Amino acid sequence: MADKVILTCTECLSRNYTTPKNKKTHTERLEIKKYCPKCGKHTLHKETK
């Protein structure tokens, strides 16, 4: 079953996105380059607790 995780921008620390993640198959934290509307550019977004 997929759980929702929150993605946070690494530059401005705003919580922008939620995405599903299967925690049984992917145990490490998720890191995706996505567009941050607050920064106005593409930045690395990391999964938060």
mmCIF entry with sequence, helices, sheets and N, C-alpha, C, O atoms, coordinates in Angstrom:
data_MODEL
# 
_entry.id   MODEL 
# 
_entity.id                         1 
_entity.type                       polymer 
_entity.pdbx_number_of_molecules   1 
# 
_entity_poly.entity_id                      1 
_entity_poly.type                           'polypeptide(L)' 
_entity_poly.nstd_linkage                   no 
_entity_poly.nstd_monomer                   no 
_entity_poly.pdbx_seq_one_letter_code       MADKVILTCTECLSRNYTTPKNKKTHTERLEIKKYCPKCGKHTLHKETK 
_entity_poly.pdbx_seq_one_letter_code_can   MADKVILTCTECLSRNYTTPKNKKTHTERLEIKKYCPKCGKHTLHKETK 
_entity_poly.pdbx_strand_id                 A 
# 
loop_
_entity_poly_seq.entity_id 
_entity_poly_seq.num 
_entity_poly_seq.mon_id 
_entity_poly_seq.hetero 
1 1  MET n 
1 2  ALA n 
1 3  ASP n 
1 4  LYS n 
1 5  VAL n 
1 6  ILE n 
1 7  LEU n 
1 8  THR n 
1 9  CYS n 
1 10 THR n 
1 11 GLU n 
1 12 CYS n 
1 13 LEU n 
1 14 SER n 
1 15 ARG n 
1 16 ASN n 
1 17 TYR n 
1 18 THR n 
1 19 THR n 
1 20 PRO n 
1 21 LYS n 
1 22 ASN n 
1 23 LYS n 
1 24 LYS n 
1 25 THR n 
1 26 HIS n 
1 27 THR n 
1 28 GLU n 
1 29 ARG n 
1 30 LEU n 
1 31 GLU n 
1 32 ILE n 
1 33 LYS n 
1 34 LYS n 
1 35 TYR n 
1 36 CYS n 
1 37 PRO n 
1 38 LYS n 
1 39 CYS n 
1 40 GLY n 
1 41 LYS n 
1 42 HIS n 
1 43 THR n 
1 44 LEU n 
1 45 HIS n 
1 46 LYS n 
1 47 GLU n 
1 48 THR n 
1 49 LYS n 
# 
_struct_asym.id          A 
_struct_asym.entity_id   1 
# 
_struct_sheet.id               AA1 
_struct_sheet.type             ? 
_struct_sheet.number_strands   4 
_struct_sheet.details          ? 
# 
loop_
_struct_sheet_order.sheet_id 
_struct_sheet_order.range_id_1 
_struct_sheet_order.range_id_2 
_struct_sheet_order.offset 
_struct_sheet_order.sense 
AA1 1 2 ? anti-parallel 
AA1 2 3 ? anti-parallel 
AA1 3 4 ? anti-parallel 
# 
loop_
_struct_sheet_range.sheet_id 
_struct_sheet_range.id 
_struct_sheet_range.beg_label_comp_id 
_struct_sheet_range.beg_label_asym_id 
_struct_sheet_range.beg_label_seq_id 
_struct_sheet_range.pdbx_beg_PDB_ins_code 
_struct_sheet_range.end_label_comp_id 
_struct_sheet_range.end_label_asym_id 
_struct_sheet_range.end_label_seq_id 
_struct_sheet_range.pdbx_end_PDB_ins_code 
_struct_sheet_range.beg_auth_comp_id 
_struct_sheet_range.beg_auth_asym_id 
_struct_sheet_range.beg_auth_seq_id 
_struct_sheet_range.end_auth_comp_id 
_struct_sheet_range.end_auth_asym_id 
_struct_sheet_range.end_auth_seq_id 
AA1 1 ARG A 15 ? ASN A 22 ? ARG A 15 ASN A 22 
AA1 2 ALA A 2  ? CYS A 9  ? ALA A 2  CYS A 9  
AA1 3 LYS A 41 ? GLU A 47 ? LYS A 41 GLU A 47 
AA1 4 GLU A 31 ? CYS A 36 ? GLU A 31 CYS A 36 
# 
loop_
_atom_site.group_PDB 
_atom_site.id 
_atom_site.type_symbol 
_atom_site.label_atom_id 
_atom_site.label_alt_id 
_atom_site.label_comp_id 
_atom_site.label_asym_id 
_atom_site.label_entity_id 
_atom_site.label_seq_id 
_atom_site.pdbx_PDB_ins_code 
_atom_site.Cartn_x 
_atom_site.Cartn_y 
_atom_site.Cartn_z 
_atom_site.occupancy 
_atom_site.B_iso_or_equiv 
_atom_site.pdbx_formal_charge 
_atom_site.auth_seq_id 
_atom_site.auth_comp_id 
_atom_site.auth_asym_id 
_atom_site.auth_atom_id 
_atom_site.pdbx_PDB_model_num 
ATOM 1   N N  . MET A 1 1  ? 0.837  -1.180 0.000   1.00 0.00 ? 1  MET A N  1 
ATOM 2   C CA . MET A 1 1  ? 0.000  0.000  0.000   1.00 0.00 ? 1  MET A CA 1 
ATOM 3   C C  . MET A 1 1  ? 0.884  1.246  0.000   1.00 0.00 ? 1  MET A C  1 
ATOM 4   O O  . MET A 1 1  ? 1.880  1.314  0.720   1.00 0.00 ? 1  MET A O  1 
ATOM 5   N N  . ALA A 1 2  ? 0.513  2.207  -0.800  1.00 0.00 ? 2  ALA A N  1 
ATOM 6   C CA . ALA A 1 2  ? 1.307  3.424  -0.913  1.00 0.00 ? 2  ALA A CA 1 
ATOM 7   C C  . ALA A 1 2  ? 0.896  4.431  0.156   1.00 0.00 ? 2  ALA A C  1 
ATOM 8   O O  . ALA A 1 2  ? -0.289 4.673  0.383   1.00 0.00 ? 2  ALA A O  1 
ATOM 9   N N  . ASP A 1 3  ? 1.893  5.006  0.801   1.00 0.00 ? 3  ASP A N  1 
ATOM 10  C CA . ASP A 1 3  ? 1.665  6.042  1.802   1.00 0.00 ? 3  ASP A CA 1 
ATOM 11  C C  . ASP A 1 3  ? 1.998  7.400  1.191   1.00 0.00 ? 3  ASP A C  1 
ATOM 12  O O  . ASP A 1 3  ? 2.850  7.495  0.308   1.00 0.00 ? 3  ASP A O  1 
ATOM 13  N N  . LYS A 1 4  ? 1.324  8.452  1.661   1.00 0.00 ? 4  LYS A N  1 
ATOM 14  C CA . LYS A 1 4  ? 1.622  9.799  1.189   1.00 0.00 ? 4  LYS A CA 1 
ATOM 15  C C  . LYS A 1 4  ? 2.852  10.326 1.904   1.00 0.00 ? 4  LYS A C  1 
ATOM 16  O O  . LYS A 1 4  ? 2.986  10.176 3.118   1.00 0.00 ? 4  LYS A O  1 
ATOM 17  N N  . VAL A 1 5  ? 3.750  10.944 1.149   1.00 0.00 ? 5  VAL A N  1 
ATOM 18  C CA . VAL A 1 5  ? 4.918  11.607 1.724   1.00 0.00 ? 5  VAL A CA 1 
ATOM 19  C C  . VAL A 1 5  ? 4.922  13.057 1.254   1.00 0.00 ? 5  VAL A C  1 
ATOM 20  O O  . VAL A 1 5  ? 4.410  13.375 0.180   1.00 0.00 ? 5  VAL A O  1 
ATOM 21  N N  . ILE A 1 6  ? 5.505  13.933 2.073   1.00 0.00 ? 6  ILE A N  1 
ATOM 22  C CA . ILE A 1 6  ? 5.573  15.361 1.766   1.00 0.00 ? 6  ILE A CA 1 
ATOM 23  C C  . ILE A 1 6  ? 6.967  15.675 1.244   1.00 0.00 ? 6  ILE A C  1 
ATOM 24  O O  . ILE A 1 6  ? 7.965  15.240 1.818   1.00 0.00 ? 6  ILE A O  1 
ATOM 25  N N  . LEU A 1 7  ? 7.030  16.429 0.157   1.00 0.00 ? 7  LEU A N  1 
ATOM 26  C CA . LEU A 1 7  ? 8.306  16.841 -0.420  1.00 0.00 ? 7  LEU A CA 1 
ATOM 27  C C  . LEU A 1 7  ? 8.560  18.303 -0.069  1.00 0.00 ? 7  LEU A C  1 
ATOM 28  O O  . LEU A 1 7  ? 7.692  19.159 -0.240  1.00 0.00 ? 7  LEU A O  1 
ATOM 29  N N  . THR A 1 8  ? 9.782  18.574 0.430   1.00 0.00 ? 8  THR A N  1 
ATOM 30  C CA . THR A 1 8  ? 10.168 19.915 0.865   1.00 0.00 ? 8  THR A CA 1 
ATOM 31  C C  . THR A 1 8  ? 11.328 20.420 0.016   1.00 0.00 ? 8  THR A C  1 
ATOM 32  O O  . THR A 1 8  ? 12.260 19.675 -0.284  1.00 0.00 ? 8  THR A O  1 
ATOM 33  N N  . CYS A 1 9  ? 11.263 21.680 -0.367  1.00 0.00 ? 9  CYS A N  1 
ATOM 34  C CA . CYS A 1 9  ? 12.335 22.318 -1.131  1.00 0.00 ? 9  CYS A CA 1 
ATOM 35  C C  . CYS A 1 9  ? 13.577 22.433 -0.253  1.00 0.00 ? 9  CYS A C  1 
ATOM 36  O O  . CYS A 1 9  ? 13.480 22.787 0.922   1.00 0.00 ? 9  CYS A O  1 
ATOM 37  N N  . THR A 1 10 ? 14.744 22.133 -0.822  1.00 0.00 ? 10 THR A N  1 
ATOM 38  C CA . THR A 1 10 ? 15.984 22.193 -0.045  1.00 0.00 ? 10 THR A CA 1 
ATOM 39  C C  . THR A 1 10 ? 16.513 23.619 0.087   1.00 0.00 ? 10 THR A C  1 
ATOM 40  O O  . THR A 1 10 ? 17.342 23.881 0.959   1.00 0.00 ? 10 THR A O  1 
ATOM 41  N N  . GLU A 1 11 ? 16.055 24.546 -0.755  1.00 0.00 ? 11 GLU A N  1 
ATOM 42  C CA . GLU A 1 11 ? 16.558 25.927 -0.696  1.00 0.00 ? 11 GLU A CA 1 
ATOM 43  C C  . GLU A 1 11 ? 15.720 26.818 0.219   1.00 0.00 ? 11 GLU A C  1 
ATOM 44  O O  . GLU A 1 11 ? 16.266 27.501 1.084   1.00 0.00 ? 11 GLU A O  1 
ATOM 45  N N  . CYS A 1 12 ? 14.394 26.817 0.035   1.00 0.00 ? 12 CYS A N  1 
ATOM 46  C CA . CYS A 1 12 ? 13.553 27.720 0.835   1.00 0.00 ? 12 CYS A CA 1 
ATOM 47  C C  . CYS A 1 12 ? 12.774 26.985 1.925   1.00 0.00 ? 12 CYS A C  1 
ATOM 48  O O  . CYS A 1 12 ? 12.090 27.623 2.724   1.00 0.00 ? 12 CYS A O  1 
ATOM 49  N N  . LEU A 1 13 ? 12.865 25.657 1.970   1.00 0.00 ? 13 LEU A N  1 
ATOM 50  C CA . LEU A 1 13 ? 12.237 24.801 2.983   1.00 0.00 ? 13 LEU A CA 1 
ATOM 51  C C  . LEU A 1 13 ? 10.709 24.882 3.010   1.00 0.00 ? 13 LEU A C  1 
ATOM 52  O O  . LEU A 1 13 ? 10.092 24.638 4.046   1.00 0.00 ? 13 LEU A O  1 
ATOM 53  N N  . SER A 1 14 ? 10.100 25.226 1.869   1.00 0.00 ? 14 SER A N  1 
ATOM 54  C CA . SER A 1 14 ? 8.638  25.223 1.812   1.00 0.00 ? 14 SER A CA 1 
ATOM 55  C C  . SER A 1 14 ? 8.158  23.835 1.385   1.00 0.00 ? 14 SER A C  1 
ATOM 56  O O  . SER A 1 14 ? 8.774  23.181 0.543   1.00 0.00 ? 14 SER A O  1 
ATOM 57  N N  . ARG A 1 15 ? 7.067  23.408 1.970   1.00 0.00 ? 15 ARG A N  1 
ATOM 58  C CA . ARG A 1 15 ? 6.488  22.095 1.663   1.00 0.00 ? 15 ARG A CA 1 
ATOM 59  C C  . ARG A 1 15 ? 5.529  22.257 0.499   1.00 0.00 ? 15 ARG A C  1 
ATOM 60  O O  . ARG A 1 15 ? 4.434  22.798 0.659   1.00 0.00 ? 15 ARG A O  1 
ATOM 61  N N  . ASN A 1 16 ? 5.939  21.788 -0.677  1.00 0.00 ? 16 ASN A N  1 
ATOM 62  C CA . ASN A 1 16 ? 5.201  22.072 -1.899  1.00 0.00 ? 16 ASN A CA 1 
ATOM 63  C C  . ASN A 1 16 ? 4.370  20.910 -2.411  1.00 0.00 ? 16 ASN A C  1 
ATOM 64  O O  . ASN A 1 16 ? 3.269  21.132 -2.916  1.00 0.00 ? 16 ASN A O  1 
ATOM 65  N N  . TYR A 1 17 ? 4.850  19.690 -2.302  1.00 0.00 ? 17 TYR A N  1 
ATOM 66  C CA . TYR A 1 17 ? 4.219  18.573 -2.986  1.00 0.00 ? 17 TYR A CA 1 
ATOM 67  C C  . TYR A 1 17 ? 3.965  17.403 -2.035  1.00 0.00 ? 17 TYR A C  1 
ATOM 68  O O  . TYR A 1 17 ? 4.666  17.226 -1.039  1.00 0.00 ? 17 TYR A O  1 
ATOM 69  N N  . THR A 1 18 ? 2.936  16.604 -2.371  1.00 0.00 ? 18 THR A N  1 
ATOM 70  C CA . THR A 1 18 ? 2.726  15.300 -1.747  1.00 0.00 ? 18 THR A CA 1 
ATOM 71  C C  . THR A 1 18 ? 2.713  14.274 -2.869  1.00 0.00 ? 18 THR A C  1 
ATOM 72  O O  . THR A 1 18 ? 2.250  14.553 -3.976  1.00 0.00 ? 18 THR A O  1 
ATOM 73  N N  . THR A 1 19 ? 3.222  13.095 -2.576  1.00 0.00 ? 19 THR A N  1 
ATOM 74  C CA . THR A 1 19 ? 3.301  12.043 -3.578  1.00 0.00 ? 19 THR A CA 1 
ATOM 75  C C  . THR A 1 19 ? 3.184  10.686 -2.894  1.00 0.00 ? 19 THR A C  1 
ATOM 76  O O  . THR A 1 19 ? 3.593  10.551 -1.741  1.00 0.00 ? 19 THR A O  1 
ATOM 77  N N  . PRO A 1 20 ? 2.640  9.676  -3.570  1.00 0.00 ? 20 PRO A N  1 
ATOM 78  C CA . PRO A 1 20 ? 2.572  8.345  -2.964  1.00 0.00 ? 20 PRO A CA 1 
ATOM 79  C C  . PRO A 1 20 ? 3.929  7.635  -3.036  1.00 0.00 ? 20 PRO A C  1 
ATOM 80  O O  . PRO A 1 20 ? 4.708  7.843  -3.966  1.00 0.00 ? 20 PRO A O  1 
ATOM 81  N N  . LYS A 1 21 ? 4.187  6.796  -2.036  1.00 0.00 ? 21 LYS A N  1 
ATOM 82  C CA . LYS A 1 21 ? 5.442  6.043  -2.002  1.00 0.00 ? 21 LYS A CA 1 
ATOM 83  C C  . LYS A 1 21 ? 5.183  4.702  -1.333  1.00 0.00 ? 21 LYS A C  1 
ATOM 84  O O  . LYS A 1 21 ? 4.540  4.638  -0.286  1.00 0.00 ? 21 LYS A O  1 
ATOM 85  N N  . ASN A 1 22 ? 5.684  3.631  -1.938  1.00 0.00 ? 22 ASN A N  1 
ATOM 86  C CA . ASN A 1 22 ? 5.577  2.313  -1.348  1.00 0.00 ? 22 ASN A CA 1 
ATOM 87  C C  . ASN A 1 22 ? 6.771  2.125  -0.422  1.00 0.00 ? 22 ASN A C  1 
ATOM 88  O O  . ASN A 1 22 ? 7.900  1.962  -0.883  1.00 0.00 ? 22 ASN A O  1 
ATOM 89  N N  . LYS A 1 23 ? 6.521  2.148  0.882   1.00 0.00 ? 23 LYS A N  1 
ATOM 90  C CA . LYS A 1 23 ? 7.613  2.099  1.857   1.00 0.00 ? 23 LYS A CA 1 
ATOM 91  C C  . LYS A 1 23 ? 8.218  0.705  2.005   1.00 0.00 ? 23 LYS A C  1 
ATOM 92  O O  . LYS A 1 23 ? 9.297  0.563  2.581   1.00 0.00 ? 23 LYS A O  1 
ATOM 93  N N  . LYS A 1 24 ? 7.542  -0.325 1.496   1.00 0.00 ? 24 LYS A N  1 
ATOM 94  C CA . LYS A 1 24 ? 8.103  -1.682 1.575   1.00 0.00 ? 24 LYS A CA 1 
ATOM 95  C C  . LYS A 1 24 ? 9.184  -1.892 0.515   1.00 0.00 ? 24 LYS A C  1 
ATOM 96  O O  . LYS A 1 24 ? 10.169 -2.589 0.763   1.00 0.00 ? 24 LYS A O  1 
ATOM 97  N N  . THR A 1 25 ? 9.004  -1.293 -0.662  1.00 0.00 ? 25 THR A N  1 
ATOM 98  C CA . THR A 1 25 ? 9.984  -1.502 -1.729  1.00 0.00 ? 25 THR A CA 1 
ATOM 99  C C  . THR A 1 25 ? 11.049 -0.410 -1.768  1.00 0.00 ? 25 THR A C  1 
ATOM 100 O O  . THR A 1 25 ? 12.170 -0.662 -2.211  1.00 0.00 ? 25 THR A O  1 
ATOM 101 N N  . HIS A 1 26 ? 10.715 0.810  -1.307  1.00 0.00 ? 26 HIS A N  1 
ATOM 102 C CA . HIS A 1 26 ? 11.668 1.927  -1.298  1.00 0.00 ? 26 HIS A CA 1 
ATOM 103 C C  . HIS A 1 26 ? 11.847 2.402  0.138   1.00 0.00 ? 26 HIS A C  1 
ATOM 104 O O  . HIS A 1 26 ? 11.034 3.171  0.650   1.00 0.00 ? 26 HIS A O  1 
ATOM 105 N N  . THR A 1 27 ? 12.912 1.942  0.782   1.00 0.00 ? 27 THR A N  1 
ATOM 106 C CA . THR A 1 27 ? 13.134 2.296  2.186   1.00 0.00 ? 27 THR A CA 1 
ATOM 107 C C  . THR A 1 27 ? 13.892 3.608  2.339   1.00 0.00 ? 27 THR A C  1 
ATOM 108 O O  . THR A 1 27 ? 13.788 4.253  3.383   1.00 0.00 ? 27 THR A O  1 
ATOM 109 N N  . GLU A 1 28 ? 14.660 4.024  1.317   1.00 0.00 ? 28 GLU A N  1 
ATOM 110 C CA . GLU A 1 28 ? 15.425 5.256  1.426   1.00 0.00 ? 28 GLU A CA 1 
ATOM 111 C C  . GLU A 1 28 ? 14.515 6.457  1.148   1.00 0.00 ? 28 GLU A C  1 
ATOM 112 O O  . GLU A 1 28 ? 13.422 6.314  0.600   1.00 0.00 ? 28 GLU A O  1 
ATOM 113 N N  . ARG A 1 29 ? 14.989 7.635  1.537   1.00 0.00 ? 29 ARG A N  1 
ATOM 114 C CA . ARG A 1 29 ? 14.208 8.854  1.355   1.00 0.00 ? 29 ARG A CA 1 
ATOM 115 C C  . ARG A 1 29 ? 14.186 9.269  -0.112  1.00 0.00 ? 29 ARG A C  1 
ATOM 116 O O  . ARG A 1 29 ? 15.156 9.083  -0.846  1.00 0.00 ? 29 ARG A O  1 
ATOM 117 N N  . LEU A 1 30 ? 13.068 9.828  -0.511  1.00 0.00 ? 30 LEU A N  1 
ATOM 118 C CA . LEU A 1 30 ? 12.841 10.225 -1.890  1.00 0.00 ? 30 LEU A CA 1 
ATOM 119 C C  . LEU A 1 30 ? 13.470 11.592 -2.154  1.00 0.00 ? 30 LEU A C  1 
ATOM 120 O O  . LEU A 1 30 ? 13.335 12.503 -1.337  1.00 0.00 ? 30 LEU A O  1 
ATOM 121 N N  . GLU A 1 31 ? 14.159 11.741 -3.295  1.00 0.00 ? 31 GLU A N  1 
ATOM 122 C CA . GLU A 1 31 ? 14.747 13.013 -3.714  1.00 0.00 ? 31 GLU A CA 1 
ATOM 123 C C  . GLU A 1 31 ? 14.428 13.221 -5.187  1.00 0.00 ? 31 GLU A C  1 
ATOM 124 O O  . GLU A 1 31 ? 14.833 12.427 -6.036  1.00 0.00 ? 31 GLU A O  1 
ATOM 125 N N  . ILE A 1 32 ? 13.697 14.298 -5.488  1.00 0.00 ? 32 ILE A N  1 
ATOM 126 C CA . ILE A 1 32 ? 13.261 14.570 -6.856  1.00 0.00 ? 32 ILE A CA 1 
ATOM 127 C C  . ILE A 1 32 ? 13.507 16.041 -7.164  1.00 0.00 ? 32 ILE A C  1 
ATOM 128 O O  . ILE A 1 32 ? 13.298 16.894 -6.301  1.00 0.00 ? 32 ILE A O  1 
ATOM 129 N N  . LYS A 1 33 ? 13.953 16.352 -8.396  1.00 0.00 ? 33 LYS A N  1 
ATOM 130 C CA . LYS A 1 33 ? 14.040 17.746 -8.827  1.00 0.00 ? 33 LYS A CA 1 
ATOM 131 C C  . LYS A 1 33 ? 12.666 18.150 -9.337  1.00 0.00 ? 33 LYS A C  1 
ATOM 132 O O  . LYS A 1 33 ? 12.155 17.571 -10.296 1.00 0.00 ? 33 LYS A O  1 
ATOM 133 N N  . LYS A 1 34 ? 12.063 19.163 -8.678  1.00 0.00 ? 34 LYS A N  1 
ATOM 134 C CA . LYS A 1 34 ? 10.756 19.653 -9.053  1.00 0.00 ? 34 LYS A CA 1 
ATOM 135 C C  . LYS A 1 34 ? 10.761 21.177 -9.034  1.00 0.00 ? 34 LYS A C  1 
ATOM 136 O O  . LYS A 1 34 ? 11.677 21.803 -8.500  1.00 0.00 ? 34 LYS A O  1 
ATOM 137 N N  . TYR A 1 35 ? 9.721  21.763 -9.627  1.00 0.00 ? 35 TYR A N  1 
ATOM 138 C CA . TYR A 1 35 ? 9.598  23.220 -9.669  1.00 0.00 ? 35 TYR A CA 1 
ATOM 139 C C  . TYR A 1 35 ? 9.077  23.730 -8.332  1.00 0.00 ? 35 TYR A C  1 
ATOM 140 O O  . TYR A 1 35 ? 8.072  23.233 -7.823  1.00 0.00 ? 35 TYR A O  1 
ATOM 141 N N  . CYS A 1 36 ? 9.757  24.719 -7.765  1.00 0.00 ? 36 CYS A N  1 
ATOM 142 C CA . CYS A 1 36 ? 9.325  25.351 -6.526  1.00 0.00 ? 36 CYS A CA 1 
ATOM 143 C C  . CYS A 1 36 ? 8.691  26.689 -6.875  1.00 0.00 ? 36 CYS A C  1 
ATOM 144 O O  . CYS A 1 36 ? 9.380  27.574 -7.383  1.00 0.00 ? 36 CYS A O  1 
ATOM 145 N N  . PRO A 1 37 ? 7.392  26.865 -6.617  1.00 0.00 ? 37 PRO A N  1 
ATOM 146 C CA . PRO A 1 37 ? 6.756  28.127 -6.958  1.00 0.00 ? 37 PRO A CA 1 
ATOM 147 C C  . PRO A 1 37 ? 7.246  29.303 -6.105  1.00 0.00 ? 37 PRO A C  1 
ATOM 148 O O  . PRO A 1 37 ? 7.189  30.448 -6.553  1.00 0.00 ? 37 PRO A O  1 
ATOM 149 N N  . LYS A 1 38 ? 7.721  29.040 -4.897  1.00 0.00 ? 38 LYS A N  1 
ATOM 150 C CA . LYS A 1 38 ? 8.222  30.115 -4.038  1.00 0.00 ? 38 LYS A CA 1 
ATOM 151 C C  . LYS A 1 38 ? 9.589  30.615 -4.520  1.00 0.00 ? 38 LYS A C  1 
ATOM 152 O O  . LYS A 1 38 ? 9.833  31.821 -4.552  1.00 0.00 ? 38 LYS A O  1 
ATOM 153 N N  . CYS A 1 39 ? 10.482 29.688 -4.896  1.00 0.00 ? 39 CYS A N  1 
ATOM 154 C CA . CYS A 1 39 ? 11.804 30.064 -5.427  1.00 0.00 ? 39 CYS A CA 1 
ATOM 155 C C  . CYS A 1 39 ? 11.711 30.536 -6.879  1.00 0.00 ? 39 CYS A C  1 
ATOM 156 O O  . CYS A 1 39 ? 12.481 31.395 -7.308  1.00 0.00 ? 39 CYS A O  1 
ATOM 157 N N  . GLY A 1 40 ? 10.767 29.972 -7.627  1.00 0.00 ? 40 GLY A N  1 
ATOM 158 C CA . GLY A 1 40 ? 10.620 30.326 -9.034  1.00 0.00 ? 40 GLY A CA 1 
ATOM 159 C C  . GLY A 1 40 ? 11.570 29.584 -9.946  1.00 0.00 ? 40 GLY A C  1 
ATOM 160 O O  . GLY A 1 40 ? 11.846 30.044 -11.054 1.00 0.00 ? 40 GLY A O  1 
ATOM 161 N N  . LYS A 1 41 ? 12.087 28.425 -9.498  1.00 0.00 ? 41 LYS A N  1 
ATOM 162 C CA . LYS A 1 41 ? 13.001 27.632 -10.315 1.00 0.00 ? 41 LYS A CA 1 
ATOM 163 C C  . LYS A 1 41 ? 12.920 26.168 -9.915  1.00 0.00 ? 41 LYS A C  1 
ATOM 164 O O  . LYS A 1 41 ? 12.260 25.823 -8.935  1.00 0.00 ? 41 LYS A O  1 
ATOM 165 N N  . HIS A 1 42 ? 13.592 25.305 -10.675 1.00 0.00 ? 42 HIS A N  1 
ATOM 166 C CA . HIS A 1 42 ? 13.632 23.886 -10.367 1.00 0.00 ? 42 HIS A CA 1 
ATOM 167 C C  . HIS A 1 42 ? 14.706 23.637 -9.298  1.00 0.00 ? 42 HIS A C  1 
ATOM 168 O O  . HIS A 1 42 ? 15.859 24.032 -9.466  1.00 0.00 ? 42 HIS A O  1 
ATOM 169 N N  . THR A 1 43 ? 14.317 22.983 -8.208  1.00 0.00 ? 43 THR A N  1 
ATOM 170 C CA . THR A 1 43 ? 15.248 22.696 -7.125  1.00 0.00 ? 43 THR A CA 1 
ATOM 171 C C  . THR A 1 43 ? 15.050 21.256 -6.662  1.00 0.00 ? 43 THR A C  1 
ATOM 172 O O  . THR A 1 43 ? 14.077 20.600 -7.034  1.00 0.00 ? 43 THR A O  1 
ATOM 173 N N  . LEU A 1 44 ? 15.964 20.785 -5.866  1.00 0.00 ? 44 LEU A N  1 
ATOM 174 C CA . LEU A 1 44 ? 15.875 19.441 -5.313  1.00 0.00 ? 44 LEU A CA 1 
ATOM 175 C C  . LEU A 1 44 ? 14.863 19.441 -4.164  1.00 0.00 ? 44 LEU A C  1 
ATOM 176 O O  . LEU A 1 44 ? 14.939 20.269 -3.255  1.00 0.00 ? 44 LEU A O  1 
ATOM 177 N N  . HIS A 1 45 ? 13.920 18.507 -4.219  1.00 0.00 ? 45 HIS A N  1 
ATOM 178 C CA . HIS A 1 45 ? 12.924 18.355 -3.166  1.00 0.00 ? 45 HIS A CA 1 
ATOM 179 C C  . HIS A 1 45 ? 13.161 17.014 -2.476  1.00 0.00 ? 45 HIS A C  1 
ATOM 180 O O  . HIS A 1 45 ? 13.307 15.985 -3.136  1.00 0.00 ? 45 HIS A O  1 
ATOM 181 N N  . LYS A 1 46 ? 13.196 17.034 -1.152  1.00 0.00 ? 46 LYS A N  1 
ATOM 182 C CA . LYS A 1 46 ? 13.447 15.823 -0.370  1.00 0.00 ? 46 LYS A CA 1 
ATOM 183 C C  . LYS A 1 46 ? 12.229 15.457 0.453   1.00 0.00 ? 46 LYS A C  1 
ATOM 184 O O  . LYS A 1 46 ? 11.431 16.316 0.831   1.00 0.00 ? 46 LYS A O  1 
ATOM 185 N N  . GLU A 1 47 ? 12.099 14.164 0.726   1.00 0.00 ? 47 GLU A N  1 
ATOM 186 C CA . GLU A 1 47 ? 11.004 13.665 1.552   1.00 0.00 ? 47 GLU A CA 1 
ATOM 187 C C  . GLU A 1 47 ? 11.217 14.066 3.010   1.00 0.00 ? 47 GLU A C  1 
ATOM 188 O O  . GLU A 1 47 ? 12.332 13.979 3.526   1.00 0.00 ? 47 GLU A O  1 
ATOM 189 N N  . THR A 1 48 ? 10.146 14.505 3.672   1.00 0.00 ? 48 THR A N  1 
ATOM 190 C CA . THR A 1 48 ? 10.214 14.837 5.079   1.00 0.00 ? 48 THR A CA 1 
ATOM 191 C C  . THR A 1 48 ? 9.529  13.754 5.896   1.00 0.00 ? 48 THR A C  1 
ATOM 192 O O  . THR A 1 48 ? 8.855  12.882 5.347   1.00 0.00 ? 48 THR A O  1 
ATOM 193 N N  . LYS A 1 49 ? 9.705  13.813 7.199   1.00 0.00 ? 49 LYS A N  1 
ATOM 194 C CA . LYS A 1 49 ? 9.074  12.826 8.074   1.00 0.00 ? 49 LYS A CA 1 
ATOM 195 C C  . LYS A 1 49 ? 7.598  13.120 8.234   1.00 0.00 ? 49 LYS A C  1 
ATOM 196 O O  . LYS A 1 49 ? 6.897  12.393 8.937   1.00 0.00 ? 49 LYS A O  1 
# 
